[in-house]
Amino acid sequence: MKIKIELYGASRDFSSQNSLDLNLDNNSTIKDIRNELINYLDKKFSGNESYKKIVNSSAFCSENNNIVSDNYKIKNNEKIAIIPPIGGG
Amino acid sequence: MFHTKIVNSKDSKLLITEAENFISSSDFGASIIFTGTVRNQNNNQTVIGITYDSHDELVIKSFEEIYNDADHKLNIKDKSVFIEHAKGYLELGEISIIIAVACKHRDEAYVLSRYIIEEIKKRSPIWKKEHYANNESAWLKGNPIVHEKN
């Protein structure tokens, strides 16, 4: 299935676009997104460790604006936002 | 009374007068206006500006949750609160956040103002990219988001 990862904060450096399109197996979870993003960073940025650290320390937000846990099951065509460590104000 | 907004710097600036007007009421005897502004130094680097990024919907939701939590956790029910945060590029000295609160008494106003900014730091998905005098820029590290509901 196809999903869109909306990029925020430091994760915007992962792409020149505002989002990344991923192809995942049906019934995939947030944990699978983390793994797929790590694979993407390995290929695209030769495993840039600081980028991978961002993925591992990020939360994820569902299309209905809830922070979801690693076992959250993603729907087909769902937009998921990556929420790197925050610091506004 | 409650107002929240994310203000894109391309469209407009955060204005203290709007916050003052919003919280002004003879129901309240104490008001505090807190502003955060862009500072010229951080981590021994000369900062020339900051780009703010925001997940707008989740930020507004977090502001609403923080406002409602003030009812339960602080037991401050009579209040007026105005929160605006900037997104986009800000120059030195420009306002990135306004938190204006009005309460019946000063103790409540001080507690509420401090509570809101500290919770925003922990719970609102906003990011800063600092721009330096040497033409480099960097996203600040930040802390993992704290969320109370799954």
gemmi code that builds the backbone of each chain (N, CA, C; Angstrom):
import gemmi

chains = {
    "A": [
        ("MET", (0.843, -1.188, 0.000), (0.000, 0.000, 0.000), (0.882, 1.244, 0.000)),
        ("LYS", (0.252, 2.357, -0.418), (1.014, 3.604, -0.490), (0.665, 4.490, 0.692)),
        ("ILE", (1.685, 5.097, 1.256), (1.431, 6.114, 2.284), (2.354, 7.311, 2.048)),
        ("LYS", (1.938, 8.435, 2.610), (2.723, 9.670, 2.476), (3.233, 10.073, 3.849)),
        ("ILE", (4.537, 10.305, 3.936), (5.125, 10.781, 5.186), (5.350, 12.283, 5.067)),
        ("GLU", (4.631, 13.046, 5.853), (4.824, 14.502, 5.856), (6.021, 14.835, 6.748)),
        ("LEU", (6.915, 15.653, 6.216), (8.168, 15.944, 6.913), (8.078, 17.262, 7.678)),
        ("TYR", (8.580, 17.243, 8.908), (8.606, 18.451, 9.737), (9.966, 18.576, 10.425)),
        ("GLY", (10.297, 19.813, 10.794), (11.521, 20.064, 11.554), (12.730, 19.479, 10.851)),
        ("ALA", (13.613, 18.874, 11.650), (14.880, 18.377, 11.111), (14.690, 17.340, 10.009)),
        ("SER", (13.554, 16.649, 9.998), (13.336, 15.623, 8.964), (13.111, 16.244, 7.583)),
        ("ARG", (12.896, 17.549, 7.531), (12.757, 18.200, 6.213), (14.038, 18.043, 5.387)),
        ("ASP", (15.163, 17.800, 6.065), (16.422, 17.610, 5.329), (16.464, 16.270, 4.588)),
        ("PHE", (15.486, 15.409, 4.833), (15.479, 14.100, 4.159), (15.104, 14.214, 2.682)),
        ("SER", (14.483, 15.342, 2.297), (14.003, 15.468, 0.921), (13.852, 16.946, 0.566)),
        ("SER", (13.912, 17.245, -0.703), (13.655, 18.627, -1.138), (12.145, 18.893, -1.191)),
        ("GLN", (11.353, 17.820, -1.075), (9.894, 17.965, -1.069), (9.409, 18.041, 0.390)),
        ("ASN", (8.108, 18.333, 0.556), (7.541, 18.397, 1.911), (7.145, 17.025, 2.450)),
        ("SER", (7.244, 16.011, 1.580), (6.805, 14.682, 2.008), (7.575, 13.607, 1.250)),
        ("LEU", (7.477, 12.380, 1.774), (8.070, 11.217, 1.119), (6.969, 10.194, 0.872)),
        ("ASP", (6.983, 9.561, -0.293), (6.025, 8.489, -0.578), (6.689, 7.150, -0.306)),
        ("LEU", (6.014, 6.312, 0.475), (6.555, 4.992, 0.781), (5.583, 3.914, 0.321)),
        ("ASN", (6.144, 2.795, -0.102), (5.338, 1.612, -0.403), (5.537, 0.600, 0.719)),
        ("LEU", (4.452, 0.218, 1.361), (4.542, -0.708, 2.490), (3.593, -1.875, 2.282)),
        ("ASP", (3.876, -2.970, 2.979), (2.943, -4.101, 2.945), (1.647, -3.718, 3.654)),
        ("ASN", (0.553, -4.392, 3.246), (-0.708, -4.178, 3.970), (-0.519, -4.509, 5.445)),
        ("ASN", (-1.300, -3.859, 6.297), (-1.223, -4.060, 7.753), (0.100, -3.609, 8.362)),
        ("SER", (0.799, -2.740, 7.662), (2.047, -2.228, 8.228), (1.752, -1.294, 9.399)),
        ("THR", (2.784, -1.128, 10.230), (2.640, -0.300, 11.425), (3.668, 0.845, 11.391)),
        ("ILE", (3.594, 1.682, 12.408), (4.568, 2.773, 12.522), (5.997, 2.218, 12.598)),
        ("LYS", (6.132, 1.078, 13.262), (7.461, 0.453, 13.354), (8.013, 0.147, 11.964)),
        ("ASP", (7.120, -0.310, 11.068), (7.550, -0.580, 9.687), (7.957, 0.711, 8.973)),
        ("ILE", (7.266, 1.794, 9.281), (7.654, 3.092, 8.681), (9.062, 3.471, 9.127)),
        ("ARG", (9.318, 3.312, 10.431), (10.682, 3.626, 10.915), (11.719, 2.828, 10.130)),
        ("ASN", (11.460, 1.507, 9.983), (12.417, 0.651, 9.270), (12.586, 1.089, 7.818)),
        ("GLU", (11.462, 1.416, 7.171), (11.511, 1.821, 5.767), (12.250, 3.154, 5.608)),
        ("LEU", (12.047, 4.062, 6.565), (12.757, 5.343, 6.509), (14.264, 5.137, 6.694)),
        ("ILE", (14.617, 4.226, 7.591), (16.047, 3.932, 7.788), (16.639, 3.361, 6.483)),
        ("ASN", (15.902, 2.460, 5.833), (16.355, 1.920, 4.536), (16.549, 3.034, 3.511)),
        ("TYR", (15.569, 3.937, 3.477), (15.626, 5.078, 2.547), (16.878, 5.923, 2.822)),
        ("LEU", (17.143, 6.194, 4.115), (18.305, 7.033, 4.468), (19.615, 6.316, 4.168)),
        ("ASP", (19.616, 4.986, 4.346), (20.805, 4.209, 4.001), (21.145, 4.366, 2.522)),
        ("LYS", (20.092, 4.298, 1.692), (20.313, 4.383, 0.239), (20.626, 5.805, -0.203)),
        ("LYS", (19.811, 6.734, 0.257), (19.874, 8.105, -0.265), (21.016, 8.915, 0.362)),
        ("PHE", (21.309, 8.669, 1.638), (22.318, 9.482, 2.342), (23.434, 8.616, 2.943)),
        ("SER", (23.657, 7.451, 2.359), (24.721, 6.525, 2.811), (24.663, 6.287, 4.312)),
        ("GLY", (23.457, 6.109, 4.810), (23.305, 5.773, 6.225), (23.683, 6.890, 7.176)),
        ("ASN", (23.471, 8.140, 6.780), (23.753, 9.300, 7.643), (23.226, 9.056, 9.071)),
        ("GLU", (24.158, 8.930, 10.015), (23.773, 8.511, 11.380), (22.908, 9.555, 12.083)),
        ("SER", (23.182, 10.827, 11.837), (22.376, 11.854, 12.533), (20.941, 11.849, 12.002)),
        ("TYR", (20.771, 11.563, 10.714), (19.419, 11.457, 10.160), (18.697, 10.234, 10.754)),
        ("LYS", (19.442, 9.124, 10.868), (18.825, 7.908, 11.415), (18.428, 8.118, 12.878)),
        ("LYS", (19.238, 8.904, 13.572), (18.929, 9.213, 14.972), (17.619, 10.006, 15.065)),
        ("ILE", (17.417, 10.889, 14.095), (16.164, 11.664, 14.075), (14.972, 10.712, 13.948)),
        ("VAL", (15.085, 9.751, 13.011), (13.966, 8.800, 12.816), (13.701, 8.024, 14.099)),
        ("ASN", (14.771, 7.568, 14.751), (14.585, 6.737, 15.947), (14.079, 7.531, 17.152)),
        ("SER", (14.277, 8.843, 17.148), (13.813, 9.639, 18.298), (12.518, 10.384, 18.001)),
        ("SER", (11.947, 10.144, 16.819), (10.722, 10.853, 16.443), (9.467, 10.130, 16.898)),
        ("ALA", (8.417, 10.920, 17.080), (7.067, 10.370, 17.218), (6.407, 10.447, 15.842)),
        ("PHE", (5.230, 9.826, 15.723), (4.494, 9.894, 14.468), (3.047, 10.295, 14.749)),
        ("CYS", (2.477, 11.010, 13.793), (1.133, 11.574, 13.971), (0.228, 11.042, 12.870)),
        ("SER", (-0.929, 10.523, 13.253), (-1.864, 9.970, 12.270), (-2.584, 11.093, 11.527)),
        ("GLU", (-3.360, 10.680, 10.497), (-4.056, 11.667, 9.675), (-5.085, 12.462, 10.478)),
        ("ASN", (-5.625, 11.843, 11.534), (-6.588, 12.592, 12.360), (-5.921, 13.281, 13.561)),
        ("ASN", (-4.657, 13.562, 13.397), (-3.904, 14.396, 14.351), (-3.783, 13.811, 15.753)),
        ("ASN", (-3.517, 12.522, 15.817), (-3.175, 11.892, 17.088), (-1.749, 11.371, 17.021)),
        ("ILE", (-1.007, 11.556, 18.112), (0.295, 10.902, 18.206), (0.023, 9.416, 18.423)),
        ("VAL", (0.646, 8.579, 17.581), (0.323, 7.141, 17.629), (1.564, 6.325, 17.991)),
        ("SER", (1.322, 5.161, 18.579), (2.435, 4.324, 19.043), (2.983, 3.473, 17.897)),
        ("ASP", (4.079, 2.768, 18.152), (4.750, 1.987, 17.113), (3.886, 0.851, 16.559)),
        ("ASN", (2.900, 0.390, 17.327), (2.060, -0.711, 16.807), (0.780, -0.228, 16.124)),
        ("TYR", (0.666, 1.068, 15.893), (-0.498, 1.619, 15.169), (-0.514, 1.097, 13.735)),
        ("LYS", (-1.670, 0.567, 13.315), (-1.782, 0.024, 11.952), (-2.190, 1.134, 10.978)),
        ("ILE", (-1.429, 1.227, 9.915), (-1.640, 2.323, 8.966), (-2.632, 1.903, 7.898)),
        ("LYS", (-3.468, 2.875, 7.494), (-4.431, 2.597, 6.432), (-3.816, 2.955, 5.076)),
        ("ASN", (-4.364, 2.340, 4.035), (-3.887, 2.641, 2.686), (-4.100, 4.128, 2.386)),
        ("ASN", (-3.119, 4.737, 1.780), (-3.151, 6.160, 1.412), (-3.189, 7.118, 2.602)),
        ("GLU", (-2.941, 6.601, 3.787), (-2.961, 7.490, 4.954), (-1.745, 8.414, 4.941)),
        ("LYS", (-1.991, 9.652, 5.384), (-0.873, 10.591, 5.544), (-0.404, 10.507, 6.987)),
        ("ILE", (0.884, 10.245, 7.149), (1.473, 10.150, 8.485), (2.548, 11.240, 8.596)),
        ("ALA", (2.514, 11.973, 9.681), (3.533, 13.016, 9.879), (4.612, 12.504, 10.818)),
        ("ILE", (5.852, 12.792, 10.464), (6.953, 12.482, 11.377), (7.171, 13.712, 12.268)),
        ("ILE", (7.274, 13.455, 13.574), (7.395, 14.536, 14.559), (8.749, 14.388, 15.261)),
        ("PRO", (9.789, 14.997, 14.702), (11.100, 14.941, 15.367), (11.042, 15.647, 16.725)),
        ("PRO", (12.077, 15.484, 17.546), (12.100, 16.189, 18.834), (11.800, 17.678, 18.651)),
        ("ILE", (10.986, 18.212, 19.556), (10.410, 19.561, 19.376), (11.129, 20.599, 20.237)),
        ("GLY", (10.848, 21.842, 19.965), (11.411, 22.916, 20.799), (10.976, 24.285, 20.326)),
        ("GLY", (9.717, 24.609, 20.548), (9.213, 25.914, 20.121), (9.372, 26.970, 21.194)),
        ("GLY", (8.628, 28.042, 21.056), (8.640, 29.128, 22.027), (9.505, 30.280, 21.586)),
    ],
    "B": [
        ("MET", (-12.611, 32.506, 27.910), (-12.175, 33.187, 26.688), (-10.831, 32.611, 26.262)),
        ("PHE", (-10.761, 32.211, 25.019), (-9.546, 31.535, 24.566), (-9.331, 31.819, 23.090)),
        ("HIS", (-8.108, 32.170, 22.749), (-7.758, 32.441, 21.351), (-6.423, 31.789, 21.043)),
        ("THR", (-6.361, 31.096, 19.896), (-5.083, 30.540, 19.454), (-4.915, 30.770, 17.960)),
        ("LYS", (-3.684, 30.871, 17.534), (-3.427, 31.035, 16.103), (-1.947, 30.760, 15.800)),
        ("ILE", (-1.714, 30.182, 14.631), (-0.360, 30.100, 14.081), (-0.267, 31.201, 13.029)),
        ("VAL", (0.724, 32.053, 13.143), (0.826, 33.212, 12.256), (2.032, 33.027, 11.333)),
        ("ASN", (1.746, 32.940, 10.030), (2.830, 32.792, 9.060), (3.493, 34.157, 8.835)),
        ("SER", (4.809, 34.194, 9.024), (5.516, 35.485, 8.950), (5.417, 36.121, 7.564)),
        ("LYS", (5.089, 35.313, 6.561), (4.913, 35.886, 5.218), (3.644, 36.733, 5.146)),
        ("ASP", (2.688, 36.408, 6.011), (1.388, 37.093, 5.964), (1.299, 38.252, 6.945)),
        ("SER", (1.772, 38.036, 8.180), (1.656, 39.110, 9.187), (2.583, 38.838, 10.357)),
        ("LYS", (2.602, 39.791, 11.293), (3.443, 39.696, 12.484), (2.568, 39.484, 13.714)),
        ("LEU", (3.185, 38.961, 14.767), (2.463, 38.854, 16.034), (2.410, 40.238, 16.681)),
        ("LEU", (1.225, 40.622, 17.154), (1.035, 41.965, 17.696), (0.580, 41.913, 19.153)),
        ("ILE", (1.356, 42.576, 20.020), (1.011, 42.608, 21.442), (-0.321, 43.316, 21.655)),
        ("THR", (-0.615, 44.320, 20.836), (-1.876, 45.063, 21.007), (-3.088, 44.138, 20.843)),
        ("GLU", (-2.992, 43.175, 19.938), (-4.117, 42.249, 19.749), (-4.311, 41.388, 20.998)),
        ("ALA", (-3.204, 40.984, 21.609), (-3.287, 40.192, 22.841), (-3.887, 41.025, 23.974)),
        ("GLU", (-3.425, 42.258, 24.081), (-3.947, 43.162, 25.125), (-5.453, 43.340, 24.979)),
        ("ASN", (-5.876, 43.595, 23.757), (-7.309, 43.819, 23.512), (-8.124, 42.575, 23.839)),
        ("PHE", (-7.563, 41.403, 23.501), (-8.327, 40.173, 23.697), (-8.561, 39.876, 25.165)),
        ("ILE", (-7.530, 40.044, 26.004), (-7.680, 39.641, 27.419), (-8.249, 40.754, 28.295)),
        ("SER", (-8.376, 41.946, 27.734), (-8.848, 43.089, 28.532), (-10.292, 42.878, 28.992)),
        ("SER", (-10.492, 42.897, 30.309), (-11.844, 42.713, 30.855), (-11.861, 43.147, 32.317)),
        ("SER", (-12.947, 43.765, 32.725), (-13.059, 44.174, 34.138), (-13.375, 42.986, 35.047)),
        ("ASP", (-13.543, 41.790, 34.434), (-13.715, 40.568, 35.242), (-12.410, 40.169, 35.927)),
        ("PHE", (-11.286, 40.643, 35.386), (-9.988, 40.173, 35.854), (-9.159, 41.313, 36.436)),
        ("GLY", (-8.438, 40.980, 37.520), (-7.623, 41.997, 38.179), (-6.139, 41.858, 37.902)),
        ("ALA", (-5.738, 40.776, 37.197), (-4.307, 40.561, 36.944), (-4.106, 40.051, 35.530)),
        ("SER", (-3.188, 40.643, 34.828), (-2.885, 40.143, 33.482), (-1.374, 40.155, 33.251)),
        ("ILE", (-0.929, 39.187, 32.479), (0.493, 39.053, 32.142), (0.605, 38.785, 30.649)),
        ("ILE", (1.480, 39.517, 30.010), (1.764, 39.253, 28.592), (3.214, 38.806, 28.481)),
        ("PHE", (3.388, 37.551, 28.079), (4.718, 36.989, 27.871), (5.004, 36.983, 26.379)),
        ("THR", (6.203, 37.423, 25.997), (6.607, 37.280, 24.596), (7.958, 36.577, 24.532)),
        ("GLY", (8.106, 35.745, 23.523), (9.405, 35.167, 23.189), (9.903, 35.856, 21.933)),
        ("THR", (11.183, 36.210, 21.899), (11.737, 36.914, 20.739), (13.024, 36.234, 20.264)),
        ("VAL", (13.411, 36.532, 19.053), (14.606, 35.907, 18.470), (15.861, 36.579, 19.049)),
        ("ARG", (16.723, 35.761, 19.655), (17.931, 36.225, 20.350), (19.152, 36.104, 19.421)),
        ("ASN", (20.152, 36.963, 19.653), (21.283, 37.024, 18.714), (22.425, 36.045, 19.009)),
        ("GLN", (22.273, 35.248, 20.067), (23.337, 34.290, 20.411), (22.708, 32.975, 20.839)),
        ("ASN", (23.330, 31.869, 20.466), (22.941, 30.570, 21.027), (24.105, 29.604, 20.869)),
        ("ASN", (24.441, 28.914, 21.932), (25.541, 27.932, 21.895), (26.812, 28.523, 21.279)),
        ("ASN", (27.149, 29.735, 21.706), (28.376, 30.423, 21.253), (28.391, 30.732, 19.757)),
        ("GLN", (27.215, 30.767, 19.152), (27.140, 31.120, 17.737), (26.367, 32.436, 17.611)),
        ("THR", (26.722, 33.221, 16.593), (26.004, 34.467, 16.339), (24.810, 34.172, 15.433)),
        ("VAL", (23.632, 34.354, 16.003), (22.391, 34.036, 15.284), (21.891, 35.296, 14.571)),
        ("ILE", (21.458, 35.126, 13.307), (20.925, 36.283, 12.566), (19.424, 36.138, 12.291)),
        ("GLY", (18.878, 34.953, 12.528), (17.446, 34.759, 12.329), (17.077, 33.311, 12.614)),
        ("ILE", (15.767, 33.063, 12.733), (15.288, 31.693, 12.980), (14.109, 31.410, 12.062)),
        ("THR", (14.121, 30.208, 11.465), (12.943, 29.733, 10.743), (12.181, 28.786, 11.666)),
        ("TYR", (10.904, 29.079, 11.866), (10.044, 28.225, 12.691), (9.210, 27.330, 11.792)),
        ("ASP", (9.161, 26.055, 12.155), (8.307, 25.103, 11.448), (7.255, 24.603, 12.440)),
        ("SER", (6.087, 24.241, 11.926), (4.981, 23.890, 12.826), (4.054, 22.884, 12.169)),
        ("HIS", (3.618, 21.883, 12.936), (2.501, 21.032, 12.492), (1.243, 21.734, 13.020)),
        ("ASP", (0.668, 22.582, 12.185), (-0.332, 23.544, 12.665), (-1.501, 22.906, 13.425)),
        ("GLU", (-2.084, 21.858, 12.832), (-3.277, 21.258, 13.463), (-2.942, 20.686, 14.840)),
        ("LEU", (-1.787, 20.023, 14.906), (-1.400, 19.406, 16.180), (-0.986, 20.470, 17.204)),
        ("VAL", (-0.429, 21.545, 16.733), (-0.063, 22.641, 17.647), (-1.323, 23.257, 18.254)),
        ("ILE", (-2.307, 23.555, 17.409), (-3.546, 24.154, 17.930), (-4.222, 23.183, 18.905)),
        ("LYS", (-4.215, 21.908, 18.548), (-4.793, 20.893, 19.443), (-4.056, 20.882, 20.790)),
        ("SER", (-2.740, 20.988, 20.752), (-1.967, 20.983, 22.010), (-2.262, 22.231, 22.836)),
        ("PHE", (-2.436, 23.375, 22.168), (-2.785, 24.601, 22.901), (-4.135, 24.416, 23.617)),
        ("GLU", (-5.091, 23.801, 22.904), (-6.418, 23.589, 23.509), (-6.329, 22.643, 24.707)),
        ("GLU", (-5.511, 21.598, 24.549), (-5.351, 20.649, 25.661), (-4.686, 21.311, 26.864)),
        ("ILE", (-3.700, 22.152, 26.595), (-3.004, 22.854, 27.692), (-3.984, 23.791, 28.410)),
        ("TYR", (-4.797, 24.488, 27.622), (-5.802, 25.398, 28.208), (-6.771, 24.610, 29.083)),
        ("ASN", (-7.260, 23.489, 28.568), (-8.222, 22.687, 29.339), (-7.566, 22.048, 30.563)),
        ("ASP", (-6.310, 21.643, 30.420), (-5.604, 21.052, 31.564), (-5.443, 22.054, 32.703)),
        ("ALA", (-5.359, 23.331, 32.344), (-5.228, 24.362, 33.389), (-6.452, 24.356, 34.299)),
        ("ASP", (-7.613, 23.995, 33.728), (-8.827, 23.861, 34.558), (-8.630, 22.796, 35.624)),
        ("HIS", (-8.177, 21.615, 35.173), (-8.110, 20.456, 36.067), (-6.874, 20.485, 36.959)),
        ("LYS", (-5.715, 20.735, 36.338), (-4.468, 20.594, 37.099), (-4.189, 21.803, 37.983)),
        ("LEU", (-4.531, 22.980, 37.497), (-4.233, 24.194, 38.274), (-5.478, 24.738, 38.968)),
        ("ASN", (-6.635, 24.210, 38.568), (-7.913, 24.696, 39.104), (-8.074, 26.203, 38.896)),
        ("ILE", (-7.673, 26.650, 37.704), (-7.891, 28.061, 37.348), (-8.986, 28.087, 36.282)),
        ("LYS", (-10.210, 28.314, 36.726), (-11.349, 28.206, 35.807), (-11.704, 29.556, 35.164)),
        ("ASP", (-11.624, 30.627, 35.937), (-11.944, 31.949, 35.384), (-10.674, 32.549, 34.797)),
        ("LYS", (-10.630, 32.606, 33.475), (-9.397, 33.086, 32.854), (-9.647, 33.480, 31.408)),
        ("SER", (-8.785, 34.303, 30.911), (-8.766, 34.607, 29.490), (-7.346, 34.333, 28.998)),
        ("VAL", (-7.253, 33.607, 27.894), (-5.924, 33.188, 27.413), (-5.810, 33.448, 25.909)),
        ("PHE", (-4.714, 34.048, 25.531), (-4.415, 34.351, 24.124), (-3.045, 33.738, 23.823)),
        ("ILE", (-3.006, 32.809, 22.874), (-1.719, 32.208, 22.485), (-1.559, 32.318, 20.969)),
        ("GLU", (-0.498, 32.963, 20.536), (-0.159, 32.949, 19.111), (1.313, 32.563, 18.968)),
        ("HIS", (1.603, 31.759, 17.951), (2.986, 31.366, 17.668), (3.284, 31.644, 16.200)),
        ("ALA", (4.484, 32.104, 15.937), (4.874, 32.401, 14.558), (5.391, 31.158, 13.855)),
        ("LYS", (5.262, 31.142, 12.525), (5.980, 30.160, 11.710), (6.609, 30.891, 10.533)),
        ("GLY", (7.659, 30.279, 9.965), (8.384, 30.951, 8.899), (9.610, 31.670, 9.446)),
        ("TYR", (10.199, 32.530, 8.622), (11.467, 33.170, 9.001), (11.237, 34.430, 9.833)),
        ("LEU", (11.954, 34.530, 10.970), (11.902, 35.732, 11.811), (13.302, 36.301, 11.962)),
        ("GLU", (13.379, 37.619, 11.941), (14.659, 38.295, 12.159), (14.878, 38.533, 13.655)),
        ("LEU", (16.092, 38.963, 13.990), (16.414, 39.244, 15.395), (15.390, 40.197, 15.997)),
        ("GLY", (14.984, 39.906, 17.216), (14.077, 40.796, 17.936), (12.609, 40.595, 17.619)),
        ("GLU", (12.303, 39.857, 16.544), (10.894, 39.662, 16.210), (10.251, 38.665, 17.183)),
        ("ILE", (8.960, 38.829, 17.366), (8.230, 38.021, 18.351), (7.861, 36.666, 17.757)),
        ("SER", (8.259, 35.598, 18.466), (7.927, 34.245, 18.002), (6.685, 33.701, 18.702)),
        ("ILE", (6.440, 34.164, 19.924), (5.268, 33.676, 20.656), (4.736, 34.772, 21.576)),
        ("ILE", (3.425, 34.833, 21.664), (2.764, 35.676, 22.670), (1.840, 34.780, 23.487)),
        ("ILE", (2.012, 34.848, 24.800), (1.067, 34.195, 25.712), (0.535, 35.288, 26.629)),
        ("ALA", (-0.718, 35.618, 26.454), (-1.328, 36.638, 27.312), (-2.391, 35.965, 28.159)),
        ("VAL", (-2.339, 36.210, 29.470), (-3.336, 35.615, 30.362), (-3.927, 36.693, 31.260)),
        ("ALA", (-5.196, 36.537, 31.567), (-5.844, 37.398, 32.553), (-6.624, 36.508, 33.515)),
        ("CYS", (-6.448, 36.782, 34.807), (-7.117, 36.006, 35.857), (-7.642, 36.983, 36.908)),
        ("LYS", (-8.347, 36.435, 37.883), (-8.870, 37.310, 38.933), (-7.730, 37.884, 39.777)),
        ("HIS", (-6.730, 37.045, 40.096), (-5.671, 37.461, 41.018), (-4.288, 37.166, 40.437)),
        ("ARG", (-3.268, 37.872, 40.952), (-1.917, 37.772, 40.372), (-1.298, 36.393, 40.543)),
        ("ASP", (-1.552, 35.727, 41.670), (-0.956, 34.398, 41.863), (-1.349, 33.465, 40.717)),
        ("GLU", (-2.631, 33.475, 40.396), (-3.131, 32.602, 39.318), (-2.514, 33.001, 37.975)),
        ("ALA", (-2.407, 34.290, 37.725), (-1.901, 34.758, 36.431), (-0.441, 34.324, 36.227)),
        ("TYR", (0.377, 34.494, 37.268), (1.785, 34.084, 37.148), (1.898, 32.572, 36.941)),
        ("VAL", (1.157, 31.814, 37.714), (1.214, 30.346, 37.601), (0.755, 29.894, 36.212)),
        ("LEU", (-0.341, 30.472, 35.742), (-0.908, 30.062, 34.456), (0.037, 30.401, 33.298)),
        ("SER", (0.591, 31.602, 33.302), (1.496, 32.026, 32.227), (2.699, 31.085, 32.142)),
        ("ARG", (3.289, 30.801, 33.293), (4.465, 29.915, 33.319), (4.099, 28.497, 32.898)),
        ("TYR", (2.937, 28.031, 33.366), (2.478, 26.684, 33.017), (2.339, 26.550, 31.489)),
        ("ILE", (1.726, 27.535, 30.867), (1.461, 27.443, 29.426), (2.766, 27.376, 28.627)),
        ("ILE", (3.733, 28.241, 28.911), (4.962, 28.217, 28.108), (5.748, 26.921, 28.343)),
        ("GLU", (5.775, 26.447, 29.588), (6.522, 25.210, 29.843), (5.864, 24.013, 29.156)),
        ("GLU", (4.529, 23.981, 29.144), (3.824, 22.876, 28.480), (3.992, 22.941, 26.957)),
        ("ILE", (3.986, 24.156, 26.410), (4.191, 24.301, 24.963), (5.562, 23.745, 24.576)),
        ("LYS", (6.561, 24.033, 25.386), (7.905, 23.519, 25.114), (7.912, 21.983, 25.062)),
        ("LYS", (7.054, 21.363, 25.895), (7.046, 19.890, 25.974), (6.093, 19.230, 24.982)),
        ("ARG", (4.995, 19.950, 24.633), (3.884, 19.269, 23.956), (3.507, 19.791, 22.570)),
        ("SER", (4.028, 20.946, 22.168), (3.589, 21.532, 20.891), (4.640, 21.305, 19.807)),
        ("PRO", (4.246, 20.645, 18.706), (5.214, 20.322, 17.653), (5.623, 21.544, 16.827)),
        ("ILE", (6.623, 22.226, 17.357), (7.196, 23.413, 16.715), (8.709, 23.210, 16.717)),
        ("TRP", (9.331, 23.611, 15.620), (10.780, 23.405, 15.472), (11.455, 24.712, 15.060)),
        ("LYS", (12.729, 24.834, 15.462), (13.491, 26.034, 15.114), (14.717, 25.659, 14.289)),
        ("LYS", (14.906, 26.395, 13.210), (16.160, 26.284, 12.444), (16.878, 27.621, 12.585)),
        ("GLU", (18.036, 27.582, 13.234), (18.782, 28.827, 13.436), (19.663, 29.121, 12.230)),
        ("HIS", (19.758, 30.402, 11.912), (20.636, 30.852, 10.820), (21.742, 31.695, 11.440)),
        ("TYR", (22.996, 31.414, 11.049), (24.144, 32.021, 11.704), (24.863, 33.021, 10.794)),
        ("ALA", (25.691, 33.837, 11.443), (26.409, 34.895, 10.713), (27.365, 34.316, 9.673)),
        ("ASN", (27.817, 33.075, 9.878), (28.751, 32.458, 8.914), (28.019, 31.771, 7.744)),
        ("ASN", (26.730, 32.101, 7.591), (25.889, 31.575, 6.492), (25.462, 30.126, 6.688)),
        ("GLU", (25.848, 29.510, 7.806), (25.370, 28.149, 8.065), (24.026, 28.213, 8.788)),
        ("SER", (23.367, 27.080, 8.838), (22.112, 27.007, 9.589), (21.953, 25.599, 10.141)),
        ("ALA", (21.165, 25.487, 11.213), (21.003, 24.167, 11.833), (19.678, 24.097, 12.582)),
        ("TRP", (19.035, 22.920, 12.468), (17.846, 22.652, 13.279), (18.299, 22.417, 14.717)),
        ("LEU", (17.598, 23.004, 15.666), (17.923, 22.757, 17.074), (17.460, 21.362, 17.465)),
        ("LYS", (18.188, 20.748, 18.385), (17.950, 19.330, 18.691), (16.571, 19.062, 19.281)),
        ("GLY", (16.140, 19.840, 20.260), (14.817, 19.658, 20.842), (14.709, 18.424, 21.718)),
        ("ASN", (13.488, 18.162, 22.168), (13.195, 17.007, 23.022), (12.018, 16.229, 22.454)),
        ("PRO", (11.996, 14.898, 22.649), (10.854, 14.119, 22.142), (9.537, 14.673, 22.678)),
        ("ILE", (8.538, 14.710, 21.817), (7.244, 15.287, 22.194), (6.631, 14.495, 23.347)),
        ("VAL", (6.042, 15.223, 24.284), (5.306, 14.586, 25.381), (3.829, 14.623, 25.009)),
        ("HIS", (3.180, 13.475, 25.051), (1.749, 13.442, 24.752), (1.058, 12.603, 25.806)),
        ("GLU", (-0.109, 13.078, 26.216), (-0.780, 12.424, 27.332), (-1.830, 11.418, 26.889)),
        ("LYS", (-2.238, 11.522, 25.595), (-3.267, 10.595, 25.118), (-2.755, 9.889, 23.888)),
        ("ASN", (-3.127, 8.620, 23.747), (-2.708, 7.875, 22.565), (-3.895, 7.568, 21.694)),
    ],
}
model = gemmi.Model(1)
for chain_id, residues in chains.items():
    chain = gemmi.Chain(chain_id)
    for i, (resn, *xyz) in enumerate(residues, 1):
        res = gemmi.Residue()
        res.name, res.seqid = resn, gemmi.SeqId(i, " ")
        for name, pos in zip(("N", "CA", "C"), xyz):
            atom = gemmi.Atom()
            atom.name, atom.element = name, gemmi.Element(name[0])
            atom.pos, atom.b_iso = gemmi.Position(*pos), 0.0
            res.add_atom(atom)
        chain.add_residue(res)
    model.add_chain(chain)
structure = gemmi.Structure()
structure.add_model(model)
structure.setup_entities()
